[in-house]
Amino acid sequence: MKSFWKNIPKYIRYVIVQAIFLYLFTLLFRLIFYFFFFKSTIQDSGTIAKAWNFGLRFDLRLTLYVMTPLLIIALIWRNGFFTKNWIRRLVFSYLFIVYFILVWVYIFDLGHYAYLKLRIEPSVMRFLSDGERGDNATMLWETYPIVRVVIAVGLFMWLMGRQFKGLYRRLSKEPAVYLKAGTYTSWTASIVLLFAAGIYGNVAYFPLRWSQAMFSRDNGITSLGLNPILYYVSNLSVQADTFDEQKTKELYPTIVDYLGIDHPDVNTLNFERQIPGSDEKKKMNVVLVMLESTGACITSMYGNPMQATPNMKALADSGILFKHFYVPAISTARTVYGVTTGVPDVTVTQTASRHPRMVDQRVIMDQFTGYEKYYFLGGNTNWANVRAVFTNNVAGVKVYEEGMYSAPKADVWGIADYDLVNEADKLFKNANDRKKPFIAFLQLADNHPPYTTTSGGGGFKKVTEQDIDMAKFKDAGFVSIDQFNALRYEDYNVGHLIDQARKNGYLDNTIFIMFGDHNCNLNPYHFMPVPEYELGSGGVHATCFIYAPGAVQPGVINYPVSLVDVYPTMAKLVGMPVKNYTMGRDMLDSTIRTRYTLSVYSKNLMTHMAIIGDQYQYEINMKTGDPALYDLKAKDPLKNVVKELPDTAKGLDRLAKAMYESTRYLMFNNKKINAK
């Protein structure tokens, strides 16, 4: 072993030793956190060990990130690493700065956690605001042993300086070994691969992500599983997304009237409404089926000339079809977040599921007492960090993902939808056989490039251009025959799901609600009642219907409803008493007089925020601030009538801003433990 170590080039050995010391440094602070700051209601050793596992892997990632510049210098200059004075000064300066910054950030993180029970994140800069710096500095001085901490840091920095300088001197005295090109390449490739593997941090399709540490609803467990530096950096992108509490308060009376908030309080900004339960209703199962890229206009129920979805149409005809169902944005991750939390994802950068500060939410799915809870994804739930949306907010949820199924992977999105339906069906049947009600989120994915389809159970066959009327195909808006076949395949799998439910005995005891996450990319189309393609709303107008032969009568809902209304509606249908803390309302409540849906979409390469109602679509250009009002029932629905209808525009402007500001506020402040 000793000879092996000596055979490693000394400049690589120097980097390895410094990486070990830095990793031990992160381990020291993790131990301090665990023994002196960590508090949790969970005492299970397996759960705590799992959090430690994630935390140590994040610490390793931080260590290797920080050591990468040192490794690059060593590999480029090789033996010159120990002979050039400027490299020596650069290395010492770099290591000193690294340790100096890291030790103070770790100390500040511990203090921040002791004060707020939260890991440090960018909002901590609020303590440096004008008018607060003095008071906050005084609080620190009076609360914490500042002098002793400064002395301890000084001693630590002296010891670390001796360490990295002493090792440098010892290795520089060893004779230089000049390697052949092949040997040098081997050592370089080996150390680079080791660094890359450590940074990747996962034996999976996706690299290690912070959402994996949020496998528990417990704040202490989650905090133990994170690295404070990396957590801070992951939150930097959220700075473009924030909320304005003052604006929210100014517009709060408007949202109180719109949502019908039970006990309004402008000071606490209370959004809570009680959805009453019913002991008379049997606890039916609930299955949410998210239909990938399934806009309203491409399905048979909305008059598409190609009539590609006969199974969906048959279910909608026997159930409840929502003619005007809108999602908040054209993004699958935003839809998963929005439907689960009841908060439209109107973030500017990335998606809310990727923002650690926005993930923690009080959700209705969590309140389905006595229900088994499932989330099914054919791929890996590291995608968009959606795992945390469920595991951090829904107690006892069972997440099923790639690697847990018997079916093979079909493409980048995981197993085929047909196989995913079969895997979910087994669990549904098992729960039903045990007389255990369940609520499940089943996320289909194959109606998306690369448009993978299988023969399913042998009954699905692709069509070619020779098999269809190409004139109708052009009018229908589809961009390719592969896209059309993928939609047909999705419809086939919807039919398969219902067939399995009927066969395995849980159909009559289950409410299925199927909805598109957004529309797909289409060529211009003009068969819809309003010119939604030109208006920009076509991208957020999605398919939605409820099929529950044992619970609902067939019907068509013509007023506008939103994605965020799904869970409140399901709770009301099954008679589950829940508290609704966010923006959703009962889709089937015909007594609600005013209904608008909040959406963000792109038009003319610019982002617009809009509310869409039965007659009016009001939008604001997010770049210029220019408003527009469209009368969807007028002869020319594309005409901007904001000047002709100033009173209508003024009222809708206030409602739009109230919904938007309330949404932004809730993304940050609907936490299970609300710490401002």
PEJO-V100835 format. One record per backbone hydrogen bond with DSSP energy under -0.5 kcal/mol. CO is the residue of the C=O (numbers start at 0). NH is the residue of the N-H. Records with the same first field share a line. If there is no record, write none. Layout:
BEGIN
CO = NH ; NH
END
This chain:
BEGIN
0 = 4
1 = 5
2 = 6
3 = 7
4 = 7
8 = 11 ; 12
9 = 13
10 = 14
11 = 15
12 = 16
13 = 17
14 = 18
15 = 19
16 = 20
17 = 21
18 = 22
19 = 23
20 = 24
21 = 25
22 = 26
23 = 27
24 = 28
25 = 29
26 = 30
27 = 31
28 = 32
29 = 33
30 = 34
31 = 35
32 = 36 ; 37
40 = 42
43 = 47
44 = 48
45 = 49
46 = 50
47 = 51
48 = 52
49 = 53
50 = 54
51 = 55
52 = 56
53 = 57
54 = 58
55 = 59
56 = 60
57 = 61
58 = 62
59 = 63
60 = 64
61 = 65
62 = 66
63 = 67
64 = 67 ; 68
66 = 70
67 = 71
68 = 72
69 = 73
70 = 74
71 = 75
72 = 76
73 = 77
76 = 79
77 = 80
78 = 81
79 = 82 ; 83
82 = 84
83 = 87
84 = 88
85 = 89
86 = 90
87 = 91
88 = 92
89 = 93
90 = 94
91 = 95
92 = 96
93 = 97
94 = 98
95 = 99
96 = 100
97 = 101
98 = 102
99 = 103
100 = 104
101 = 105
102 = 106
103 = 107
104 = 108
105 = 109
106 = 110
107 = 111
108 = 112
109 = 113
110 = 114
111 = 115 ; 117
112 = 116
120 = 123
121 = 124
122 = 125
123 = 126
124 = 127
125 = 128
128 = 131 ; 132
131 = 135
132 = 136
133 = 137
134 = 138
135 = 139
136 = 140
137 = 141
138 = 142
139 = 143
143 = 145
144 = 148
145 = 149
146 = 150
147 = 151
148 = 152
149 = 153
150 = 154
151 = 155
152 = 156
153 = 157
154 = 158
155 = 159
156 = 160
157 = 161
158 = 162
159 = 163
160 = 164
161 = 165
162 = 166
163 = 167
164 = 168
165 = 169
166 = 170
167 = 171
168 = 172
169 = 172 ; 173
170 = 173
175 = 177
176 = 178
179 = 183
180 = 184
181 = 185
182 = 186
183 = 187
184 = 188
185 = 189
186 = 190
187 = 191
188 = 192
189 = 193
190 = 194
191 = 195
192 = 196
193 = 197
194 = 198
195 = 199
196 = 200
199 = 207
201 = 203
208 = 211 ; 212
209 = 212 ; 213
210 = 213
211 = 214
217 = 221
218 = 222
219 = 223
220 = 224
222 = 225
225 = 227
226 = 230
227 = 231
228 = 232
229 = 233
230 = 234
231 = 234
232 = 235
234 = 237
235 = 238
236 = 239
237 = 240
239 = 241
242 = 244
243 = 247
244 = 248
245 = 249
246 = 250
247 = 251
248 = 251
250 = 253 ; 254
251 = 255
252 = 256
253 = 257
254 = 258
255 = 259 ; 260
260 = 263
264 = 268 ; 269
271 = 261 ; 262
272 = 274 ; 579
273 = 275
274 = 577
277 = 280
281 = 283
284 = 510
285 = 439
286 = 288 ; 512
287 = 289 ; 441
288 = 290 ; 514
289 = 291 ; 443
290 = 293 ; 516
292 = 294
293 = 542
294 = 297
295 = 298
298 = 301 ; 303
299 = 302
303 = 306
308 = 312
309 = 313
310 = 314
311 = 315
312 = 316
313 = 317
314 = 318
315 = 318
318 = 320 ; 554
319 = 545
320 = 322 ; 556
323 = 325 ; 560
324 = 541
325 = 562
327 = 599
328 = 330
330 = 334
331 = 335
332 = 336
333 = 337
334 = 338
335 = 339
336 = 340
337 = 341
341 = 343 ; 582
343 = 345
350 = 353
351 = 354
353 = 355
354 = 357 ; 358
355 = 358 ; 359
358 = 360
360 = 362
363 = 366
364 = 367
366 = 368
367 = 370
371 = 438
372 = 397
373 = 440
374 = 399
375 = 442
377 = 414
378 = 401
379 = 382
380 = 386
381 = 384
382 = 385
384 = 387 ; 388
385 = 388 ; 389
386 = 389 ; 390
387 = 391
389 = 392 ; 393
392 = 394
393 = 396
396 = 398
397 = 374 ; 399
399 = 376
400 = 403
407 = 415
410 = 413
413 = 409 ; 410
415 = 419
416 = 420
417 = 421
418 = 422
419 = 423
420 = 424
421 = 425
422 = 426
423 = 427
424 = 428
425 = 429
426 = 430
427 = 431
428 = 432
429 = 433
430 = 435
431 = 434
434 = 436
436 = 371
437 = 285
438 = 373
439 = 287 ; 441
440 = 375 ; 442
441 = 289 ; 443
442 = 377
445 = 447
447 = 450
454 = 457 ; 459
463 = 466 ; 467
464 = 467
467 = 469
468 = 472
469 = 473
470 = 474
471 = 475
472 = 476 ; 477
473 = 476
476 = 522
479 = 483
480 = 484
481 = 485
482 = 486
483 = 487
484 = 488
485 = 489
486 = 490
487 = 491
488 = 492
489 = 493
490 = 494
491 = 495
492 = 496
493 = 497
494 = 498
495 = 499
496 = 500
497 = 501
498 = 502
499 = 503
500 = 505 ; 506
501 = 504
505 = 508
506 = 509
508 = 284
509 = 511
510 = 286 ; 512
511 = 546
512 = 288
513 = 544
514 = 290
529 = 531
530 = 534
531 = 535 ; 537
535 = 538
536 = 539 ; 540
538 = 518
539 = 326 ; 541
540 = 295
541 = 324
542 = 515
543 = 321
544 = 513
545 = 319
546 = 511
547 = 550 ; 551
554 = 320
555 = 557
556 = 322 ; 323
560 = 325
561 = 564
562 = 565
564 = 568 ; 586
565 = 569
566 = 570
567 = 571
568 = 572
569 = 573
570 = 574 ; 575
571 = 574
574 = 277 ; 576
577 = 274 ; 579
578 = 580
579 = 272
585 = 588
587 = 589
588 = 591
592 = 594
596 = 611
598 = 609
600 = 607
602 = 605
605 = 602
606 = 621 ; 622
607 = 600
608 = 619
609 = 598
610 = 617
611 = 596
614 = 631 ; 632
615 = 612
616 = 629
617 = 610
618 = 627
619 = 608 ; 621
620 = 624
625 = 620
627 = 618
628 = 640
629 = 616 ; 631
630 = 633
634 = 636
635 = 638
638 = 630 ; 640
640 = 644
642 = 645
644 = 648
645 = 649
646 = 650
647 = 651
648 = 652
649 = 653
650 = 654
651 = 655
652 = 656
653 = 657
654 = 658
655 = 659
656 = 660
657 = 661
658 = 662
659 = 663
660 = 664
661 = 665
662 = 666
663 = 667
664 = 667 ; 668
665 = 669
669 = 361
671 = 673
672 = 674
673 = 675
END
